[in-house]
Amino acid sequence: MAQVRRYSTLPNSSVDDSHRLSDFFCSDEGYRLLGTVLSDEYKLLQDTKKILEERLALDKQYAKSLQELAAKADRIAWPTDTHSIASACHGVLMLWSRRATTISSNADEFRRLVLDDLLKNLLENKADAKRVLEDRKRQYDDEHRKVRRDVLEADKHYSNEAKVFVTKNNELNKISGAARIGNDNRITDLKRVVIDKRDNVYRAHNAYVLTVRDCNEFDEQYVHKLHDLIDYHEKTQLILNRQWLDVLQSIAKYNNDYSNSSSMDAESLQELDSTDPRHCYNELCKIHSNIPSLTTRPIEFNDLLLKTSGLTNLEVDTIVADDTVGDSTISALRRKITTLTDEINKANTDLSAVLQVIDQIRDKDTSYHGRKSYFEQKQRANDLQMKIVSKGNLKEHLEEVLDHPADENETLPYQEILFGLSDRLEDQAYFHGRMPRSQSINLCHEKGDYLVRINDQNKTVLSILWTDSNHPGRLRDFHIYICDRDNMYYFVKECMKPSIPALIIFYARQKLDITADGIRLLRPIERPDYIINNDEVILEDKLGQGNFGEVHRGKYRNVPVAVKVLRETNRQLTPKDRTNFINEALLLKTYKHKQIVSFYGIAAYREPLMIVMELVEKGSLNTYLEKNRDICASKLTQMCYEIAKGMAYLESCNVIHRDLAARNCLVDKNGRVKVADFGLSRCLQDDEDYFNHTEEVPVRWWAVEVLCRGPYTTKADVWSFGITAWEVFSEAALPYTHIQNAHFVINAVKQGERLQRPNKCPTNIFDIINTCWRVDPATRPSFK
């Protein structure tokens, strides 16, 4: 059997553009039809193989029968030696044997070359082509569905985070609007939660923006990939259909071995020669020319998410990275840039390796499997190139959003800026209101610790701890004015912001130097809960007047309180007065005892300064005694004991009251006595000031050494306790009531005059009271 002509090469001519399969079948329906065509072709080839198997079987059987018939003829007794015609007849019949051998040999060769090689490979390749077409389509569909599911999940996550934020924010507003004393920690903790939840919304928003972007980019790639897959399919079908023609040529040649090139065989061969495999699907394209092609389906940003969150700085398809977002959101974007950089570098490395493989196989193997390998490598190269371009564009965009490229080796310092939920300075956790410099120094402990306060000159100041340029091994405090001009705030005029919080956030976020010393904002110091917003204190009726100002009944977070208001009385207040008032008030926060009036805090955001204290229901002890003159001696003794317990606690804290008297002790609803006003009488003046204004000071309660301008010690408070105990048993009578002028009281005490025992006071109790009035302070008892 002669070697057959083969057409299994990749054609140099291009596919007819008017009948490109990708122009007609790039859709789900088109892919289904192409799969059906492949299935039909595969079945046709299988049926053809079966027919050829039967033909070969028949030929083999014919050859065998012919051989047997020739053998039977050979066994006839031929008179070949005597009869020439008989000899010729034998020779003619023996040609059957040679013919049978040729038929059998040709059948074996046809099986080896066609059935077991060409047709077998063609069937395997057709099946593989169908599998590649379906598997690749399924892979692309799965990837496409996944990115769209990712958008739905990001949408759901965004919505959930927005709802949680709104719920927590509403809860915070509700609690803040009806806050109770003792809720400070809860409010502070809830603010942290709300800010954290807000940052969760920011991160969810950015993740959603990026997911929508990735999905829409992949959507375009998906359509492009499906077009490429059909183009590949068409090219490989051209190869396989040429192989099919090779098979048909072999069948026709096999038929010629049994004919004498009849006109019918010639026509058949001519028809095969004229068949162009490039156009074998033209009719299919015409029949299905109305199938709509697949187009991109971009997903639009769900702007309902923005409305759900209620955050006005969020925009459609826009990454949020402004001054309102927390470090966690910015860090997430920086990590994204780092991840993109790593992915781009890896993709470039992989692409170089893939391009080398493509160069090696581009034109060397034009068989079906060669083109399949080339397509797979080409698709991988395309994927990597699109990945590099897409991720590169995204990386550049994120770097623009963050103003500068991310440094892979950059480490973000820990900084938890408790951004307020508004742009007001008062709402920022690092704002401490009116605070003396000394107090701000005490709150900063590490390099970069900072807070914002109002100083005694009513200037806004940034207080921060930083390295001392003169002593690099030491830290020192810096106090930097925050300047303002035309409602813009700045440290340097080149960088102005519309609010102080925006200024602080900008410098903290960008890690910029505030001064030439390289000072940076690293760690905000949160305002303690005892510093109260003036807006939370409601003043009601006036209860009294003191050396420091006025005492009012009021409300703080809907709880009745006593409020001491620093106001100008007989003289103008000085910055020192305010500083002393604040310092003294801040000391009160450390004192907690059941016989001491509770301190809630100091309202120091602005003038007037106010100290918020527990409002004891039944008022001052002297008023209570005046209204209740039938109290028994044992109860009065118990009251003195409770005063002594409160004073013993203050003594243990090294606190001198300076103004202990029945008017400065309060009675609660259960009749228990609490000591109040400790230390406050000295807020505005020193000892010398008191002596210069004796008409304003409680000389009837002062110890003799104080009246002689000696030091005021705890023993002087013991003297005052004796006077207060005398008040208790005398039903709030005025000490030395027979002496009107304060100067005469001073002279009388210096000359040894003492108070007499009240009628209700037991003798043994009065003996103890008398020991409180000894001239020598060292001989007086202690409160313990």
C-alpha positions in Angstrom: 0.0 0.0 0.0 1.5 3.4 -1.0 2.1 6.2 1.6 -0.9 8.5 1.8 -0.8 12.3 1.4 -1.3 14.2 4.6 -2.8 17.7 5.3 -2.2 17.9 9.1 -0.4 21.2 9.2 -1.4 24.6 10.5 -2.5 26.6 7.4 -0.6 29.7 6.6 -3.7 31.5 5.4 -5.9 33.2 7.9 -9.4 32.0 8.8 -12.1 33.7 6.7 -13.0 36.7 8.9 -16.6 36.6 7.7 -17.1 33.2 9.3 -15.0 33.3 12.5 -16.7 31.1 15.1 -16.1 33.7 17.8 -18.3 36.1 15.9 -21.3 33.8 16.1 -20.8 31.5 19.1 -19.4 33.6 21.9 -22.3 33.0 24.3 -23.6 30.3 26.5 -25.9 29.0 23.7 -23.0 29.2 21.2 -20.8 27.1 23.4 -23.6 24.6 23.8 -23.9 24.3 20.1 -20.2 23.9 19.5 -20.2 21.2 22.1 -23.0 19.5 20.3 -21.2 19.7 17.0 -18.1 18.1 18.6 -20.3 15.4 20.1 -21.9 14.7 16.7 -18.5 14.7 14.9 -17.1 12.3 17.5 -20.1 10.0 17.1 -19.7 10.2 13.3 -16.1 9.2 13.6 -16.9 6.3 15.9 -19.6 5.0 13.5 -17.1 5.4 10.6 -14.6 3.4 12.6 -17.1 0.6 13.1 -17.9 0.5 9.4 -14.2 0.4 8.5 -13.8 -2.4 11.1 -16.5 -4.3 9.4 -15.0 -3.6 5.9 -11.6 -4.9 7.0 -13.2 -7.9 8.6 -15.0 -8.7 5.3 -11.7 -8.2 3.3 -9.8 -10.5 5.6 -12.6 -13.1 5.4 -12.6 -12.7 1.6 -8.9 -13.0 1.4 -9.1 -16.2 3.6 -11.8 -17.7 1.4 -10.0 -16.8 -1.7 -6.8 -18.4 -0.4 -8.7 -21.5 0.6 -10.3 -21.7 -2.9 -6.8 -21.3 -4.5 -5.5 -24.1 -2.3 -8.4 -26.3 -3.4 -7.7 -25.5 -7.0 -4.0 -26.3 -6.5 -5.0 -29.8 -5.3 -6.6 -30.7 -8.6 -4.6 -33.2 -10.6 -3.5 -30.9 -13.4 -1.8 -32.5 -16.5 0.5 -29.6 -16.8 3.3 -31.6 -18.4 1.1 -33.0 -21.2 -1.5 -30.3 -21.7 -0.5 -26.6 -22.1 -4.0 -25.2 -21.6 -4.4 -27.1 -18.4 -1.1 -25.6 -17.3 -2.3 -22.1 -18.1 -5.5 -22.7 -16.2 -3.6 -23.7 -13.1 -1.5 -20.6 -13.4 -4.6 -18.4 -13.6 -6.2 -20.0 -10.6 -3.1 -19.7 -8.6 -3.2 -15.9 -9.1 -6.1 -16.0 -6.6 -3.6 -17.0 -3.9 -1.4 -14.0 -4.6 -4.5 -11.8 -4.8 -5.6 -13.1 -1.4 -2.2 -12.3 0.1 -2.3 -8.8 -1.2 -5.8 -8.2 0.1 -4.9 -9.4 3.6 -1.6 -7.4 3.6 -3.4 -4.2 2.5 -6.1 -4.7 5.2 -3.4 -5.1 7.9 -1.6 -2.0 6.7 -4.8 0.0 6.5 -5.6 -1.0 10.1 -2.1 0.0 11.3 -1.9 3.3 9.4 -5.5 4.4 9.5 -7.6 2.7 12.2 -4.9 2.4 14.8 -3.1 5.7 14.0 -4.9 8.4 12.1 -8.5 7.6 13.1 -7.6 6.7 16.7 -5.7 9.9 17.2 -8.4 11.9 15.5 -11.0 10.4 17.9 -8.8 11.1 20.9 -8.2 14.6 19.8 -11.8 15.3 19.0 -12.7 14.1 22.5 -9.9 16.1 24.0 -11.0 19.2 22.1 -14.6 18.8 23.5 -13.2 18.3 27.0 -10.9 21.4 26.7 -13.7 23.5 25.4 -16.1 22.5 28.2 -13.5 22.5 31.0 -12.2 25.9 30.1 -15.6 27.4 29.7 -16.6 25.9 33.1 -13.4 27.3 34.6 -14.0 30.8 33.3 -17.7 30.6 34.3 -16.7 29.5 37.9 -14.2 32.3 38.1 -16.7 34.8 36.8 -19.4 33.7 39.3 -16.9 33.8 42.1 -15.9 37.4 41.6 -19.6 38.4 41.4 -20.2 36.4 44.6 -17.3 38.3 46.1 -19.1 41.6 45.3 -22.3 40.3 46.9 -20.4 39.2 50.0 -18.5 42.5 50.2 -21.9 44.3 49.8 -23.4 42.2 52.6 -20.3 42.8 54.8 -20.5 46.5 54.1 -24.2 46.7 54.9 -23.7 44.7 58.2 -20.8 46.9 59.3 -22.8 50.0 58.5 -25.8 48.8 60.4 -23.6 47.9 63.4 -22.0 51.3 63.3 -25.4 53.1 63.1 -26.8 51.0 66.0 -23.7 51.7 68.2 -23.7 55.4 67.3 -27.4 55.7 68.1 -26.7 53.9 71.4 -23.9 56.4 72.2 -26.1 59.4 71.4 -28.9 58.0 73.5 -26.6 57.3 76.5 -24.8 60.7 76.1 -28.1 62.5 75.9 -29.3 60.8 79.1 -26.0 60.1 80.8 -25.8 59.3 84.4 -23.0 59.9 86.8 -20.7 56.9 86.7 -21.4 56.4 83.0 -18.1 58.0 82.0 -16.2 54.8 81.5 -19.2 53.3 79.7 -19.5 56.3 77.4 -15.7 56.3 76.8 -15.7 52.6 76.1 -18.7 53.0 73.8 -17.0 55.9 72.0 -14.1 53.6 71.4 -16.5 50.9 70.1 -18.2 53.5 67.8 -14.9 54.7 66.4 -13.8 51.2 65.9 -17.1 50.3 64.2 -16.7 53.5 62.0 -13.3 52.3 61.0 -14.8 48.9 60.2 -17.2 50.7 57.8 -14.3 52.6 56.2 -12.4 49.3 55.7 -15.6 47.6 54.4 -16.2 50.6 52.0 -12.7 50.4 50.6 -12.9 46.6 50.3 -16.2 46.9 48.5 -14.8 49.6 46.1 -11.8 47.3 45.3 -14.0 44.3 44.9 -16.4 46.0 42.5 -13.3 47.3 40.6 -11.8 43.8 40.4 -15.1 42.3 39.3 -15.6 44.7 36.5 -12.1 44.3 35.3 -12.5 40.5 35.4 -15.8 40.8 33.6 -14.0 42.4 30.6 -11.3 39.7 30.8 -14.0 37.0 31.0 -15.5 38.0 27.6 -12.0 38.4 26.1 -11.1 34.9 27.3 -14.2 33.3 25.8 -13.4 34.9 22.5 -9.8 33.6 22.7 -11.0 30.1 23.6 -13.3 29.9 20.6 -10.5 31.2 18.3 -8.3 28.5 19.7 -11.0 26.0 19.2 -11.5 27.0 15.6 -7.8 26.7 14.9 -7.5 23.3 16.5 -10.6 22.1 14.6 -8.9 23.1 11.4 -6.0 20.9 12.3 -8.3 18.0 13.3 -10.5 18.4 10.2 -7.4 18.2 8.0 -6.6 15.0 9.8 -10.1 13.8 9.0 -9.4 14.5 5.3 -6.3 12.5 5.7 -8.4 9.6 6.9 -10.8 10.0 4.0 -7.8 10.1 1.6 -6.6 6.9 3.0 -10.0 5.2 2.7 -10.2 6.4 -0.9 -6.7 5.1 -1.6 -7.6 1.8 0.0 -10.7 1.6 -2.4 -8.4 2.2 -5.4 -6.5 -0.9 -4.6 -9.5 -2.9 -5.6 -10.4 -0.9 -8.7 -8.9 0.2 -11.9 -9.4 3.9 -11.2 -12.9 4.0 -12.3 -14.6 7.3 -13.0 -16.5 7.0 -9.8 -13.3 6.7 -7.7 -11.8 9.6 -9.5 -14.8 11.8 -8.8 -14.6 10.8 -5.1 -10.9 11.8 -4.9 -11.6 15.0 -6.7 -14.3 15.9 -4.2 -11.9 15.3 -1.4 -9.2 17.4 -3.0 -11.7 20.3 -3.4 -12.9 20.2 0.2 -11.5 23.1 2.3 -11.5 22.4 6.0 -11.4 26.2 6.7 -15.0 26.5 5.5 -16.6 23.4 6.9 -18.5 25.4 9.6 -19.8 28.1 7.2 -23.3 26.7 7.0 -23.4 26.3 10.8 -22.6 30.0 11.2 -25.3 31.0 8.7 -27.9 28.9 10.5 -27.1 30.4 13.9 -26.2 33.9 12.9 -28.9 35.4 15.1 -27.4 34.2 18.4 -26.6 37.3 20.5 -23.0 37.5 21.5 -21.8 37.7 25.1 -21.1 41.3 26.3 -19.7 42.7 29.5 -22.1 43.2 32.5 -20.4 45.7 34.8 -21.7 45.9 38.4 -22.7 49.4 39.6 -21.8 50.6 43.0 -24.7 50.1 45.5 -25.1 53.7 46.7 -27.7 52.5 49.3 -24.7 51.4 51.3 -23.7 55.0 51.7 -27.1 56.0 52.9 -27.1 53.2 55.4 -23.8 54.2 57.0 -24.8 57.9 57.1 -21.1 58.9 56.8 -20.9 61.9 54.6 -17.3 61.5 53.6 -17.9 58.2 51.7 -18.4 58.5 47.9 -19.3 56.1 45.1 -16.3 54.1 43.7 -13.9 56.2 45.8 -11.4 54.9 48.3 -11.7 56.8 51.6 -8.4 57.7 53.2 -9.0 61.3 54.4 -8.2 62.7 57.8 -11.2 61.2 59.4 -10.2 57.6 59.0 -8.3 55.7 61.7 -4.8 54.2 61.4 -6.3 50.7 60.9 -7.9 51.8 57.7 -4.8 53.5 56.4 -2.7 50.5 57.5 -5.0 48.2 55.6 -4.5 50.3 52.4 -0.7 50.3 53.0 -0.8 46.5 53.4 -2.8 46.3 50.2 -0.1 48.3 48.4 2.6 46.0 49.8 0.6 42.9 48.7 0.1 44.4 45.3 3.8 45.1 45.0 4.7 41.5 45.9 2.0 40.1 43.5 3.3 42.3 40.6 6.9 41.2 41.2 5.9 37.6 41.3 3.8 38.0 38.2 6.7 39.6 36.3 8.9 36.7 37.3 6.4 34.1 36.2 5.7 36.0 32.9 9.4 36.0 32.0 9.5 32.2 32.4 6.2 31.7 30.4 7.4 33.9 27.5 10.6 31.9 27.3 8.5 28.7 26.9 6.3 30.4 24.3 9.4 31.4 22.3 10.5 27.8 22.3 7.3 26.3 21.1 5.8 29.1 19.0 6.4 27.5 15.5 8.1 24.2 16.3 5.1 22.0 16.8 2.0 22.7 14.7 0.2 19.5 15.7 -3.0 19.5 17.7 -1.1 19.0 21.0 1.5 21.5 20.0 -1.2 24.2 19.5 -2.9 23.1 22.7 0.3 23.6 24.7 0.9 26.9 22.9 -2.6 28.1 23.7 -2.3 27.2 27.4 1.0 29.1 27.7 -0.4 32.0 25.7 -3.4 32.2 28.0 -1.2 32.1 31.1 0.9 34.9 29.6 -2.2 37.0 28.9 -3.5 36.4 32.4 -0.2 37.5 33.9 0.0 40.5 31.7 -3.5 41.6 32.6 -2.8 41.0 36.2 0.4 43.1 36.1 -1.5 46.0 34.3 -4.5 45.8 36.6 -2.6 45.6 39.9 -0.1 48.1 38.7 -2.9 50.6 38.0 -4.5 49.9 41.4 -1.2 50.3 43.2 -0.6 53.7 41.6 -4.1 54.8 42.5 -3.7 53.7 46.1 -0.4 55.5 46.3 -2.0 58.6 45.0 -4.8 58.3 47.5 -2.2 58.0 50.3 -0.2 60.9 48.8 3.1 58.9 48.6 4.3 55.4 47.8 4.4 52.9 50.6 7.8 51.9 51.8 7.9 48.1 52.2 10.2 48.4 55.1 8.2 51.1 56.8 6.7 50.2 60.1 3.8 52.1 61.3 4.2 53.1 65.0 1.4 52.2 67.3 -1.0 55.1 67.5 -4.6 54.8 68.5 -6.0 58.3 67.9 -9.4 58.4 69.4 -11.0 60.6 66.8 -14.1 62.3 67.9 -17.4 61.7 66.1 -17.5 65.4 65.2 -15.0 68.1 64.2 -15.4 69.9 67.5 -12.3 70.1 69.6 -14.4 69.4 72.7 -15.4 66.0 71.3 -11.8 64.9 70.9 -10.5 62.5 73.6 -7.1 64.2 73.7 -8.7 67.6 74.6 -8.3 68.2 78.3 -10.0 71.6 78.6 -8.4 74.2 81.0 -5.4 72.5 82.5 -2.4 74.0 84.2 1.0 73.2 82.7 2.0 71.1 85.7 -1.0 68.8 85.3 -0.3 68.3 81.6 3.3 67.3 82.4 2.1 64.7 85.0 -0.1 63.0 82.3 2.7 62.6 79.7 5.1 59.8 80.4 6.7 58.6 77.2 8.2 60.2 74.1 5.5 61.4 71.8 2.7 61.5 74.4 0.6 64.6 73.7 -2.6 66.4 74.6 -4.4 69.6 73.8 -5.4 72.1 76.5 -6.4 75.7 77.2 -3.8 77.5 79.3 -4.3 80.3 81.9 -4.0 82.9 79.1 -7.0 81.3 77.2 -4.7 80.0 74.5 -5.0 76.6 72.9 -1.8 74.7 73.5 -0.3 71.3 72.4 1.6 69.8 75.3 3.9 67.0 74.3 6.9 65.0 75.7 9.9 64.8 73.4 13.7 64.5 73.5 15.6 67.4 74.9 17.9 68.7 72.2 20.3 69.9 74.8 20.3 66.6 76.6 19.5 63.8 74.1 19.3 61.2 76.8 16.4 63.0 78.5 12.8 63.8 77.8 11.2 67.2 78.4 7.9 68.8 78.0 7.1 71.2 75.1 4.1 73.5 75.0 3.3 74.7 71.5 0.7 77.3 70.7 -1.9 76.3 68.1 -2.3 79.5 66.1 -5.4 80.6 64.2 -6.1 83.0 61.5 -9.4 83.5 59.5 -10.8 80.3 61.1 -7.8 78.3 59.9 -5.4 76.6 62.4 -1.8 75.9 62.1 1.6 75.2 63.7 3.3 76.7 60.7 1.5 78.9 58.1 2.4 76.6 55.3 0.1 74.0 56.6 -3.4 75.2 57.7 -6.5 73.2 58.5 -10.1 74.3 59.1 -10.2 72.8 62.6 -7.8 71.8 65.3 -8.8 68.1 65.1 -8.1 68.2 61.4 -4.7 69.7 62.1 -3.8 67.1 64.8 -5.0 64.2 62.6 -3.0 65.5 59.6 0.2 65.7 61.5 -0.3 62.4 63.3 -1.3 60.6 60.1 1.5 62.0 57.9 4.1 61.7 60.8 5.3 65.3 60.1 7.6 67.3 62.2 5.8 70.0 64.2 9.0 71.9 65.0 12.6 72.0 64.0 13.4 69.7 66.9 11.6 66.9 65.0 8.7 66.7 67.4 6.0 64.3 66.2 2.6 63.3 67.5 2.9 59.6 68.5 0.5 58.8 71.3 -2.5 60.9 72.4 -3.3 61.0 76.1 -7.0 60.4 76.6 -8.9 62.9 78.8 -9.7 61.4 82.2 -13.4 61.0 83.0 -13.2 63.5 85.9 -12.7 66.4 83.4 -16.3 67.3 82.6 -17.8 69.2 79.7 -19.4 72.4 80.9 -22.4 71.7 78.7 -23.2 68.7 80.8 -23.6 70.8 84.0 -26.9 72.6 84.5 -27.0 75.2 87.2 -30.1 75.7 89.3 -30.8 77.7 92.4 -28.0 79.2 94.4 -27.3 77.5 97.7 -24.6 79.7 99.2 -21.6 81.9 98.8 -18.0 81.1 99.6 -14.5 82.6 99.4 -14.1 80.9 96.0 -17.4 81.9 94.5 -20.9 80.4 94.6 -22.5 77.1 95.4 -25.4 76.0 93.3 -27.8 73.2 93.2 -27.5 71.6 89.7 -27.7 68.6 87.6 -25.0 66.6 86.0 -26.2 63.8 83.6 -29.7 64.1 85.2 -28.3 63.5 88.7 -28.8 66.2 91.4 -25.3 67.7 92.3 -23.8 70.5 94.2 -21.7 72.8 91.9 -19.0 75.2 93.2 -18.6 77.9 90.6 -15.4 80.0 90.4 -16.6 83.6 90.1 -15.2 86.9 90.9 -16.5 88.1 94.3 -14.7 91.0 96.0 -11.7 91.1 93.7 -10.7 90.2 90.1 -9.6 86.6 89.5 -6.1 86.1 88.3 -4.6 83.3 86.2 -3.0 82.0 89.5 -6.5 81.8 91.0 -7.7 79.6 88.2 -4.6 77.4 88.3 -5.0 77.0 92.1 -8.7 76.2 91.7 -8.0 73.5 89.1 -5.0 72.0 91.0 -7.0 71.8 94.2 -10.0 70.4 92.5 -7.9 67.7 90.7 -6.6 66.6 94.1 -10.1 65.8 95.2 -10.5 63.0 92.6 -8.2 60.7 94.7 -10.3 61.0 97.9 -13.0 58.4 98.4 -14.6 57.7 101.8 -18.1 57.3 103.0 -17.7 60.2 105.4 -16.4 62.5 102.6 -18.6 64.2 100.1 -17.9 62.5 96.7 -16.1 64.4 93.9 -17.5 63.9 90.4 -15.2 66.1 88.5 -14.3 69.6 87.3 -15.9 71.4 84.4 -12.9 73.0 82.8 -13.7 73.3 79.1 -14.3 77.0 79.5 -15.2 79.8 82.0 -16.6 79.6 84.5 -14.7 76.7 86.1 -17.0 74.5 88.2 -16.4 71.7 90.7 -19.1 69.1 90.6 -19.7 67.4 94.0 -22.2 65.0 95.5 -25.4 66.8 96.6 -26.2 65.6 100.1 -29.9 65.7 100.5 -30.5 67.4 103.9 -28.0 70.2 103.4 -25.5 71.6 105.8 -25.2 70.3 109.3 -25.7 73.7 111.0 -29.0 74.1 109.1 -30.1 70.6 109.9 -29.3 71.2 113.6 -31.3 74.4 113.7 -34.3 72.6 112.2 -34.0 69.5 114.4 -33.5 70.6 118.0 -34.8 67.4 119.6 -31.9 65.2 118.6 -30.7 63.1 121.5 -27.1 63.3 122.9 -26.2 59.8 121.5 -27.1 60.8 118.0 -25.2 64.0 118.3 -22.2 62.1 119.6 -22.5 59.7 116.6 -22.5 62.8 114.3 -19.2 64.0 115.9 -17.8 60.5 115.5 -18.7 60.5 111.7 -17.0 63.9 111.3 -13.9 62.6 113.1 -13.8 59.5 110.8 -13.9 61.7 107.7 -11.2 63.9 109.1 -9.1 60.9 110.1 -9.2 59.8 106.4 -8.1 63.3 105.3 -5.4 63.2 107.9 -4.2 59.9 106.5 -4.1 61.5 103.1 -2.0 64.4 104.4 -4.9 66.8 103.6 -5.5 69.9 105.8 -9.2 71.0 105.6 -8.6 74.6 106.8 -12.3 75.3 107.1 -13.9 72.6 109.2 -17.2 73.8 110.6 -20.8 72.6 110.9 -21.6 74.7 107.8 -19.1 72.6 105.8 -20.5 69.3 106.9 -23.5 67.8 105.2 -26.2 65.5 106.3 -27.5 62.8 103.9 -31.1 61.3 103.8 -30.2 58.8 106.5 -28.9 61.4 108.9 -25.2 60.5 108.4 -22.7 63.3 108.3 -20.2 63.9 105.6 -17.2 66.3 105.5 -17.2 68.8 102.6 -15.2 71.7 101.3 -11.8 70.3 102.4 -8.9 72.3 101.1 -11.0 74.7 99.0 -10.8 77.7 101.3 -7.2 78.0 100.4 -7.7 77.9 96.6 -7.6 81.6 96.1 -5.2 82.9 98.7 -2.2 81.8 100.8 -1.9 82.3 104.6 -0.9 85.9 104.3 -3.9 86.7 102.2 -6.2 85.2 104.8 -4.8 87.4 107.5 -5.1 90.4 105.3 -8.8 89.7 104.8 -9.9 88.5 108.2 -13.5 89.5 107.6 -13.7 86.8 105.0 -12.1 84.0 106.9 -13.5 81.7 109.7 -11.5 83.0 112.6 -14.0 81.6 115.2 -12.9 78.1 114.1 -9.2 78.7 113.8 -6.6 77.5 116.2 -4.7 79.9 118.3 -1.4 79.4 116.5 -3.0 80.2 113.2 -4.5 83.4 114.7 -0.9 84.1 115.7 0.1 83.7 112.1 1.7 80.3 112.7 1.6 77.4 110.3 -1.7 75.7 109.5 -1.3 72.0 110.3 -3.5 69.0 110.9 -3.5 70.0 114.6 -5.2 73.2 113.6 -7.9 71.0 112.0 -8.2 69.2 115.3 -8.9 72.6 117.0 -11.6 73.3 114.3 -13.1 69.9 115.0 -13.5 70.8 118.6 -15.4 74.0 117.6 -17.5 71.9 115.2 -18.3 69.4 117.9 -19.3 72.3 120.2 -21.7 73.5 117.4 -23.3 70.0 117.1 -24.1 69.9 120.8 -25.2 73.6 121.0 -27.7 73.2 118.1 -25.6 75.2 115.7 -25.0 78.2 117.9 -22.4 80.7 116.7 -19.1 80.2 118.6 -18.2 83.1 120.8 -21.6 84.6 120.0 -21.2 87.3 122.6 -18.2 88.7 120.7 -19.3 90.4 117.5 -16.1 91.7 115.9 -13.7 89.1 114.4 -10.7 91.0 115.7 -12.0 90.8 119.2 -12.5 87.0 118.8 -8.9 86.7 117.8 -7.8 88.6 120.9 -10.1 86.6 123.2 -8.7 83.3 121.9 -5.2 84.5 122.2 -5.9 85.5 125.8 -7.1 82.0 126.7 -10.9 82.3 126.4 -12.6 79.0 125.4 -16.1 77.8 124.7 -18.3 76.5 127.5 -19.9 73.0 127.6 -23.3 72.9 125.9 -26.2 71.5 127.9 -26.6 68.5 125.6 -22.9 67.6 125.7 -22.0 64.8 128.1 -19.1 65.7 130.4 -16.8 63.0 129.2 -17.3 64.1 125.6 -16.7 67.7 126.4 -13.4 66.6 128.2 -12.3 65.3 124.8 -13.4 68.4 123.1 -11.4 70.5 125.5 -8.2 68.6 124.6 -8.7 69.9 121.0 -8.2 73.5 122.3 -4.8 73.0 124.0 -2.4 75.9 123.2 0.4 73.5 122.3 -0.6 71.7 119.1 1.6 68.8 119.9 -0.5 67.9 122.9 -3.7 67.9 121.0 -5.1 64.5 120.0 -5.1 63.2 116.4 -8.2 62.2 114.6 -7.1 58.6 114.7 
